[in-house]
């Protein structure tokens, strides 16, 4: 009985929702789930794909899988972020290899499953690794199913196991009209259901936890984050670019920041190098994940009174990222 789908690198579960509504169970794998837990028909594994290999192996052998979907993070692969590749390479020569390895894990699990599968990413370096994508589309090709997804963002799917061409499915309206919320999969469609109710696949680039992005006022967001960081607007030294070449005082920045933008998944709308610098050396910086964006606080760097020596700087395994993990593995585990 094929009654379960597997979603890799999936926090929200939005893609799996139509399947669950038609009686399927869904296994979602993503470290951001916090702890392993069941949530109705969803089993949420709070771990990386590699850490979930044992559970995935059992699922593959069970014969219950109906579909596999992989949404590997695109931050280090999407060509829209190519301007940052050089800086990321200086910080970590393997940054892109690590990102591609996650995508390859998704693809290999899909191939091993023997059921229909897809790996989704925007236009990215994956084309150099996986080859030409099986299908491409813009969200605005399918707004017949989700009017709120009326924007363009070329999205690529590498598929296998018999998934039909998305462009040949009901509801597709090529570029310029409107996008897709669900790529209709004929083999999994419950009988006598309308196209809108069909079991489908919702690519991450056009999904949002709130079922469509919401408007965020940048000034309100900034004031809120300033407060959460333990500062007030009087502590702002300047608002401007991260390299410091552009900058204005808070009194001028308030008017500039008083704009609305869509902070949901899709396309990034706020300048990536925008910062709010504080007089104590801390600052707010913009973070982005597949078009969803927000402020992150960086505290001022202060040297502790005591420091431990270390001798190793090279990563000892795929799971070690920090100096303390490399040099003091037992202590890092305890913490």
C-alpha positions as a Markdown table, in Angstrom:
| # | Residue | x | y | z |
|---|---|---|---|---|
| 1 | Unk | 0.0 | 0.0 | 0.0 |
| 2 | Unk | 1.6 | 3.3 | -1.1 |
| 3 | Unk | 0.3 | 5.6 | 1.5 |
| 4 | Unk | 3.3 | 7.8 | 2.5 |
| 5 | Unk | 5.2 | 10.6 | 0.9 |
| 6 | Unk | 8.7 | 11.7 | 1.9 |
| 7 | Unk | 9.6 | 15.4 | 1.9 |
| 8 | Unk | 13.3 | 16.3 | 2.3 |
| 9 | Unk | 14.5 | 19.7 | 3.5 |
| 10 | Unk | 10.9 | 20.6 | 4.2 |
| 11 | Unk | 10.0 | 22.6 | 7.3 |
| 12 | Unk | 6.5 | 23.9 | 6.5 |
| 13 | Unk | 4.8 | 20.8 | 5.2 |
| 14 | Unk | 2.8 | 23.0 | 2.8 |
| 15 | Unk | 3.7 | 20.8 | -0.2 |
| 16 | Unk | 2.5 | 17.7 | 1.6 |
| 17 | Unk | -0.8 | 19.2 | 2.7 |
| 18 | Unk | -2.9 | 18.2 | -0.4 |
| 19 | Unk | -1.6 | 14.6 | 0.0 |
| 20 | Unk | -2.5 | 14.5 | 3.7 |
| 21 | Unk | -5.9 | 15.9 | 2.9 |
| 22 | Unk | -6.5 | 12.8 | 0.6 |
| 23 | Unk | -5.4 | 10.3 | 3.2 |
| 24 | Unk | -1.6 | 10.0 | 2.8 |
| 25 | Unk | 0.9 | 10.2 | 5.6 |
| 26 | Unk | 3.9 | 12.5 | 5.3 |
| 27 | Unk | 7.4 | 12.3 | 6.6 |
| 28 | Unk | 9.2 | 15.7 | 6.7 |
| 29 | Unk | 12.9 | 15.9 | 7.2 |
| 30 | Unk | 14.4 | 19.2 | 8.3 |
| 31 | Unk | 16.7 | 20.1 | 11.3 |
| 32 | Unk | 14.5 | 23.1 | 12.0 |
| 33 | Unk | 11.7 | 20.9 | 13.3 |
| 34 | Unk | 13.4 | 21.2 | 16.7 |
| 35 | Unk | 12.6 | 17.7 | 18.0 |
| 36 | Unk | 11.3 | 14.5 | 16.3 |
| 37 | Unk | 7.6 | 14.4 | 16.7 |
| 38 | Unk | 4.3 | 13.4 | 15.2 |
| 39 | Unk | 1.7 | 16.0 | 14.2 |
| 40 | Unk | -1.4 | 14.2 | 13.1 |
| 41 | Unk | -0.6 | 12.6 | 9.7 |
| 42 | Unk | 2.9 | 14.2 | 9.7 |
| 43 | Unk | 6.1 | 12.7 | 11.1 |
| 44 | Unk | 8.6 | 15.5 | 11.5 |
| 45 | Unk | 12.2 | 14.4 | 11.8 |
| 46 | Unk | 14.4 | 17.2 | 13.3 |
| 47 | Unk | 17.7 | 16.2 | 11.5 |
| 48 | Unk | 19.6 | 16.4 | 8.3 |
| 49 | Unk | 19.1 | 13.9 | 5.5 |
| 50 | Unk | 22.3 | 12.2 | 6.5 |
| 51 | Unk | 21.2 | 11.9 | 10.1 |
| 52 | Unk | 17.8 | 10.5 | 9.0 |
| 53 | Unk | 19.4 | 7.8 | 6.7 |
| 54 | Unk | 18.3 | 4.9 | 9.0 |
| 55 | Unk | 14.7 | 6.0 | 9.1 |
| 56 | Unk | 14.6 | 6.8 | 5.4 |
| 57 | Unk | 16.1 | 3.3 | 4.7 |
| 58 | Unk | 13.3 | 1.6 | 6.6 |
| 59 | Unk | 10.7 | 3.7 | 4.7 |
| 60 | Unk | 12.3 | 2.8 | 1.4 |
| 61 | Unk | 12.1 | -0.9 | 2.1 |
| 62 | Unk | 8.6 | -0.8 | 3.5 |
| 63 | Unk | 6.9 | -0.5 | 0.1 |
| 64 | Unk | 4.7 | 2.3 | 1.5 |
| 65 | Unk | 6.3 | 5.2 | -0.4 |
| 66 | Unk | 4.2 | 6.9 | -3.0 |
| 67 | Unk | 6.3 | 10.0 | -3.7 |
| 68 | Unk | 9.6 | 11.7 | -2.8 |
| 69 | Unk | 10.2 | 15.5 | -2.9 |
| 70 | Unk | 13.4 | 17.3 | -2.2 |
| 71 | Unk | 13.8 | 21.0 | -1.6 |
| 72 | Unk | 17.6 | 21.5 | -0.9 |
| 73 | Unk | 18.4 | 25.0 | 0.3 |
| 74 | Unk | 19.3 | 27.2 | -2.6 |
| 75 | Unk | 21.1 | 29.9 | -0.8 |
| 76 | Unk | 24.6 | 28.7 | -1.8 |
| 77 | Unk | 23.6 | 27.5 | -5.3 |
| 78 | Unk | 21.1 | 29.9 | -6.9 |
| 79 | Unk | 22.6 | 32.2 | -9.5 |
| 80 | Unk | 20.6 | 35.1 | -8.1 |
| 81 | Unk | 23.1 | 35.1 | -5.3 |
| 82 | Unk | 26.2 | 34.7 | -7.4 |
| 83 | Unk | 27.5 | 38.1 | -6.3 |
| 84 | Unk | 28.2 | 36.6 | -2.9 |
| 85 | Unk | 29.9 | 33.4 | -4.1 |
| 86 | Unk | 33.4 | 34.8 | -3.9 |
| 87 | Unk | 33.0 | 36.0 | -0.3 |
| 88 | Unk | 31.5 | 32.7 | 0.7 |
| 89 | Unk | 34.3 | 30.8 | -1.0 |
| 90 | Unk | 36.9 | 32.8 | 1.0 |
| 91 | Unk | 35.1 | 31.8 | 4.2 |
| 92 | Unk | 34.7 | 28.1 | 3.2 |
| 93 | Unk | 36.1 | 26.7 | 0.0 |
| 94 | Unk | 33.6 | 23.8 | 0.2 |
| 95 | Unk | 30.5 | 25.9 | 0.8 |
| 96 | Unk | 29.0 | 25.0 | -2.6 |
| 97 | Unk | 30.1 | 21.4 | -2.6 |
| 98 | Unk | 28.3 | 21.0 | 0.7 |
| 99 | Unk | 25.1 | 22.5 | -0.7 |
| 100 | Unk | 25.3 | 20.4 | -3.8 |
| 101 | Unk | 25.8 | 17.2 | -1.7 |
| 102 | Unk | 22.4 | 17.8 | 0.0 |
| 103 | Unk | 20.7 | 18.1 | -3.4 |
| 104 | Unk | 22.5 | 14.9 | -4.5 |
| 105 | Unk | 21.2 | 13.1 | -1.4 |
| 106 | Unk | 17.7 | 14.2 | -2.4 |
| 107 | Unk | 18.2 | 12.9 | -6.0 |
| 108 | Unk | 19.7 | 9.6 | -4.9 |
| 109 | Unk | 17.0 | 8.8 | -2.4 |
| 110 | Unk | 14.4 | 9.6 | -5.1 |
| 111 | Unk | 16.1 | 7.2 | -7.6 |
| 112 | Unk | 16.4 | 4.5 | -4.9 |
| 113 | Unk | 12.8 | 4.8 | -4.0 |
| 114 | Unk | 11.5 | 3.5 | -7.3 |
| 115 | Unk | 8.5 | 5.9 | -7.1 |
| 116 | Unk | 7.9 | 9.3 | -8.7 |
| 117 | Unk | 10.2 | 12.0 | -7.3 |
| 118 | Unk | 11.4 | 15.5 | -7.9 |
| 119 | Unk | 14.2 | 17.8 | -6.7 |
| 120 | Unk | 13.4 | 21.5 | -6.8 |
| 121 | Unk | 15.6 | 24.6 | -7.0 |
| 122 | Unk | 15.6 | 28.0 | -8.7 |
| 123 | Unk | 18.1 | 28.5 | -11.6 |
| 124 | Unk | 21.3 | 27.4 | -9.9 |
| 125 | Unk | 24.6 | 25.6 | -10.3 |
| 126 | Unk | 22.7 | 22.3 | -10.0 |
| 127 | Unk | 22.3 | 22.4 | -13.8 |
| 128 | Unk | 26.1 | 22.0 | -14.0 |
| 129 | Unk | 25.8 | 18.9 | -11.8 |
| 130 | Unk | 22.5 | 17.2 | -12.6 |
| 131 | Unk | 22.3 | 18.5 | -16.2 |
| 132 | Unk | 19.4 | 20.2 | -17.8 |
| 133 | Unk | 16.3 | 20.2 | -15.6 |
| 134 | Unk | 13.4 | 18.0 | -16.6 |
| 135 | Unk | 10.9 | 20.8 | -16.3 |
| 136 | Unk | 11.0 | 24.6 | -15.7 |
| 137 | Unk | 8.2 | 27.0 | -14.9 |
| 138 | Unk | 7.3 | 30.3 | -13.3 |
| 139 | Unk | 4.9 | 30.5 | -10.3 |
| 140 | Unk | 2.7 | 32.8 | -12.4 |
| 141 | Unk | 2.1 | 29.9 | -14.8 |
| 142 | Unk | -0.3 | 28.3 | -12.3 |
| 143 | Unk | -2.3 | 31.0 | -10.4 |
| 144 | Unk | -5.5 | 29.2 | -11.5 |
| 145 | Unk | -4.9 | 27.2 | -8.3 |
| 146 | Unk | -3.3 | 30.0 | -6.2 |
| 147 | Unk | -4.0 | 33.5 | -7.3 |
| 148 | Unk | -1.6 | 34.9 | -4.6 |
| 149 | Unk | 1.4 | 33.3 | -6.5 |
| 150 | Unk | 1.2 | 35.8 | -9.3 |
| 151 | Unk | 5.0 | 36.5 | -9.7 |
| 152 | Unk | 7.8 | 35.2 | -11.8 |
| 153 | Unk | 10.7 | 33.1 | -10.5 |
| 154 | Unk | 12.0 | 30.6 | -12.9 |
| 155 | Unk | 12.0 | 27.3 | -11.0 |
| 156 | Unk | 13.6 | 24.0 | -12.1 |
| 157 | Unk | 12.6 | 20.4 | -11.4 |
| 158 | Unk | 14.8 | 17.4 | -11.8 |
| 159 | Unk | 12.4 | 14.5 | -11.8 |
| 160 | Unk | 12.2 | 10.7 | -12.2 |
| 161 | Unk | 9.8 | 7.8 | -11.8 |
| 162 | Unk | 7.2 | 8.9 | -14.3 |
| 163 | Unk | 6.3 | 12.4 | -13.3 |
| 164 | Unk | 4.5 | 14.0 | -16.3 |
| 165 | Unk | 5.6 | 17.3 | -17.8 |
| 166 | Unk | 4.1 | 20.0 | -15.7 |
| 167 | Unk | 3.3 | 22.2 | -18.7 |
| 168 | Unk | 1.1 | 19.4 | -20.1 |
| 169 | Unk | -1.1 | 19.3 | -17.0 |
| 170 | Unk | -4.5 | 20.9 | -16.5 |
| 171 | Unk | -4.3 | 24.4 | -15.2 |
| 172 | Unk | -1.0 | 25.4 | -16.8 |
| 173 | Unk | -1.0 | 28.9 | -18.4 |
| 174 | Unk | 2.4 | 29.8 | -19.8 |
| 175 | Unk | 4.4 | 32.7 | -18.7 |
| 176 | Unk | 2.8 | 35.9 | -18.0 |
| 177 | Unk | -0.6 | 34.8 | -16.9 |
| 178 | Unk | -0.4 | 33.2 | -13.5 |
| 179 | Unk | 1.5 | 30.5 | -11.5 |
| 180 | Unk | 1.2 | 27.1 | -10.1 |
| 181 | Unk | 0.6 | 26.2 | -6.6 |
| 182 | Unk | 0.2 | 22.5 | -7.4 |
| 183 | Unk | 1.8 | 20.5 | -10.2 |
| 184 | Unk | -0.9 | 18.0 | -10.8 |
| 185 | Unk | 0.3 | 14.4 | -10.7 |
| 186 | Unk | -2.2 | 12.3 | -12.6 |
| 187 | Unk | -1.1 | 9.0 | -11.1 |
| 188 | Unk | -1.8 | 10.1 | -7.6 |
| 189 | Unk | -5.0 | 12.0 | -8.3 |
| 190 | Unk | -8.0 | 10.6 | -6.4 |
| 191 | Unk | -10.8 | 9.6 | -8.7 |
| 192 | Unk | -13.7 | 12.0 | -9.3 |
| 193 | Unk | -11.9 | 15.0 | -7.7 |
| 194 | Unk | -11.7 | 18.4 | -9.3 |
| 195 | Unk | -8.4 | 19.7 | -10.6 |
| 196 | Unk | -8.3 | 22.2 | -7.7 |
| 197 | Unk | -8.5 | 19.3 | -5.2 |
| 198 | Unk | -6.0 | 17.1 | -7.0 |
| 199 | Unk | -3.1 | 15.7 | -5.0 |
| 200 | Unk | -0.2 | 17.8 | -6.0 |
| 201 | Unk | 3.3 | 18.9 | -5.5 |
| 202 | Unk | 4.0 | 22.4 | -4.3 |
| 203 | Unk | 7.5 | 23.6 | -5.0 |
| 204 | Unk | 9.2 | 25.5 | -2.2 |
| 205 | Unk | 9.9 | 28.6 | -4.3 |
| 206 | Unk | 6.2 | 29.3 | -4.4 |
| 207 | Unk | 5.1 | 28.2 | -1.0 |
| 208 | Unk | 4.8 | 30.0 | 2.3 |
| 209 | Unk | 3.8 | 28.9 | 5.8 |
| 210 | Unk | 1.0 | 31.4 | 5.7 |
| 211 | Unk | -0.2 | 30.2 | 2.2 |
| 212 | Unk | 1.0 | 33.2 | 0.4 |
| 213 | Unk | 3.3 | 36.0 | 1.4 |
| 214 | Unk | 2.3 | 38.9 | 3.6 |
| 215 | Unk | 3.1 | 42.6 | 3.4 |
| 216 | Unk | 5.7 | 43.7 | 5.9 |
| 217 | Unk | 6.5 | 47.3 | 6.8 |
| 218 | Unk | 10.3 | 47.6 | 6.8 |
| 219 | Unk | 10.3 | 50.5 | 9.3 |
| 220 | Unk | 8.1 | 48.6 | 11.8 |
| 221 | Unk | 10.2 | 45.5 | 11.3 |
| 222 | Unk | 13.4 | 47.4 | 11.9 |
| 223 | Unk | 12.2 | 49.1 | 15.0 |
| 224 | Unk | 11.0 | 45.8 | 16.4 |
| 225 | Unk | 14.4 | 44.2 | 15.8 |
| 226 | Unk | 16.3 | 47.1 | 17.2 |
| 227 | Unk | 14.2 | 46.7 | 20.4 |
| 228 | Unk | 14.7 | 43.0 | 20.5 |
| 229 | Unk | 18.5 | 43.5 | 20.2 |
| 230 | Unk | 18.5 | 45.5 | 23.4 |
| 231 | Unk | 19.0 | 48.9 | 21.6 |
| 232 | Unk | 16.9 | 51.9 | 20.9 |
| 233 | Unk | 16.9 | 54.1 | 17.8 |
| 234 | Unk | 19.1 | 56.6 | 19.7 |
| 235 | Unk | 21.8 | 53.9 | 19.6 |
| 236 | Unk | 21.9 | 53.8 | 15.8 |
| 237 | Unk | 25.1 | 55.1 | 14.3 |
| 238 | Unk | 24.0 | 54.9 | 10.7 |
| 239 | Unk | 21.8 | 52.9 | 8.3 |
| 240 | Unk | 23.4 | 52.0 | 5.0 |
| 241 | Unk | 25.6 | 49.5 | 3.2 |
| 242 | Unk | 27.6 | 46.8 | 5.0 |
| 243 | Unk | 30.9 | 48.2 | 3.6 |
| 244 | Unk | 30.1 | 51.5 | 5.1 |
| 245 | Unk | 30.3 | 53.4 | 1.8 |
| 246 | Unk | 26.6 | 54.4 | 1.9 |
| 247 | Unk | 25.0 | 55.7 | 5.1 |
| 248 | Unk | 22.5 | 58.0 | 6.6 |
| 249 | Unk | 21.5 | 58.8 | 10.2 |
| 250 | Unk | 18.4 | 57.3 | 11.8 |
| 251 | Unk | 16.5 | 60.6 | 11.4 |
| 252 | Unk | 16.7 | 60.3 | 7.6 |
| 253 | Unk | 16.5 | 56.5 | 7.5 |
| 254 | Unk | 13.0 | 56.5 | 9.1 |
| 255 | Unk | 11.5 | 58.0 | 5.9 |
| 256 | Unk | 13.5 | 55.7 | 3.6 |
| 257 | Unk | 12.6 | 52.6 | 5.5 |
| 258 | Unk | 8.9 | 53.4 | 5.7 |
| 259 | Unk | 7.9 | 51.0 | 2.8 |
| 260 | Unk | 6.0 | 47.8 | 2.5 |
| 261 | Unk | 7.4 | 44.6 | 1.0 |
| 262 | Unk | 6.4 | 40.9 | 0.6 |
| 263 | Unk | 8.6 | 39.0 | 3.1 |
| 264 | Unk | 7.3 | 35.6 | 1.9 |
| 265 | Unk | 9.0 | 33.1 | -0.4 |
| 266 | Unk | 9.6 | 34.3 | -3.9 |
| 267 | Unk | 12.1 | 37.0 | -4.8 |
| 268 | Unk | 14.2 | 39.1 | -2.4 |
| 269 | Unk | 13.0 | 42.7 | -2.4 |
| 270 | Unk | 15.2 | 44.5 | 0.1 |
| 271 | Unk | 18.9 | 45.3 | -0.6 |
| 272 | Unk | 21.0 | 42.4 | 0.6 |
| 273 | Unk | 23.8 | 44.5 | 2.1 |
| 274 | Unk | 21.5 | 46.8 | 4.1 |
| 275 | Unk | 22.6 | 47.2 | 7.7 |
| 276 | Unk | 21.7 | 49.1 | 10.8 |
| 277 | Unk | 24.9 | 49.8 | 12.7 |
| 278 | Unk | 24.9 | 50.6 | 16.4 |
| 279 | Unk | 27.3 | 52.8 | 18.4 |
| 280 | Unk | 28.5 | 49.8 | 20.5 |
| 281 | Unk | 29.8 | 47.9 | 17.4 |
| 282 | Unk | 26.8 | 45.6 | 17.0 |
| 283 | Unk | 24.6 | 45.7 | 13.9 |
| 284 | Unk | 21.5 | 44.3 | 12.1 |
| 285 | Unk | 22.1 | 42.6 | 8.8 |
| 286 | Unk | 19.7 | 41.2 | 6.2 |
| 287 | Unk | 19.3 | 37.5 | 5.9 |
| 288 | Unk | 17.5 | 35.7 | 3.0 |
| 289 | Unk | 16.3 | 32.2 | 2.3 |
| 290 | Unk | 14.8 | 31.5 | -1.1 |
| 291 | Unk | 13.3 | 35.0 | -1.2 |
| 292 | Unk | 12.0 | 35.1 | 2.4 |
| 293 | Unk | 14.0 | 37.8 | 4.2 |
| 294 | Unk | 14.5 | 39.2 | 7.7 |
| 295 | Unk | 16.9 | 41.1 | 10.1 |
| 296 | Unk | 19.5 | 39.2 | 12.0 |
| 297 | Unk | 21.4 | 40.8 | 14.9 |
| 298 | Unk | 25.2 | 40.6 | 15.1 |
| 299 | Unk | 26.5 | 41.5 | 18.6 |
| 300 | Unk | 29.8 | 43.5 | 18.9 |
| 301 | Unk | 32.8 | 41.2 | 19.1 |
| 302 | Unk | 34.3 | 41.1 | 22.6 |
| 303 | Unk | 37.3 | 39.0 | 23.6 |
| 304 | Unk | 36.5 | 36.7 | 26.6 |
| 305 | Unk | 38.7 | 37.0 | 29.7 |
| 306 | Unk | 39.9 | 33.4 | 29.3 |
| 307 | Unk | 40.3 | 31.4 | 26.2 |
| 308 | Unk | 41.1 | 27.7 | 25.5 |
| 309 | Unk | 44.0 | 26.8 | 23.2 |
| 310 | Unk | 43.4 | 24.7 | 20.0 |
| 311 | Unk | 45.5 | 22.8 | 17.5 |
| 312 | Unk | 43.1 | 21.8 | 14.8 |
| 313 | Unk | 41.2 | 23.9 | 12.2 |
| 314 | Unk | 40.3 | 21.3 | 9.6 |
| 315 | Unk | 36.9 | 19.8 | 9.7 |
| 316 | Unk | 37.0 | 16.2 | 11.0 |
| 317 | Unk | 33.6 | 15.1 | 9.6 |
| 318 | Unk | 30.6 | 16.4 | 7.7 |
| 319 | Unk | 28.9 | 17.3 | 11.0 |
| 320 | Unk | 31.7 | 19.4 | 12.5 |
| 321 | Unk | 31.6 | 23.1 | 11.7 |
| 322 | Unk | 33.0 | 24.9 | 14.7 |
| 323 | Unk | 36.5 | 25.1 | 16.3 |
| 324 | Unk | 35.1 | 23.8 | 19.6 |
| 325 | Unk | 33.5 | 20.8 | 17.8 |
| 326 | Unk | 36.8 | 19.9 | 16.2 |
| 327 | Unk | 39.1 | 20.4 | 19.2 |
| 328 | Unk | 36.7 | 19.6 | 22.1 |
| 329 | Unk | 34.1 | 17.3 | 20.6 |
| 330 | Unk | 32.9 | 15.9 | 24.0 |
| 331 | Unk | 32.4 | 19.3 | 25.4 |
| 332 | Unk | 30.5 | 20.5 | 22.3 |
| 333 | Unk | 28.2 | 17.5 | 22.6 |
| 334 | Unk | 27.5 | 18.2 | 26.2 |
| 335 | Unk | 26.7 | 21.8 | 25.5 |
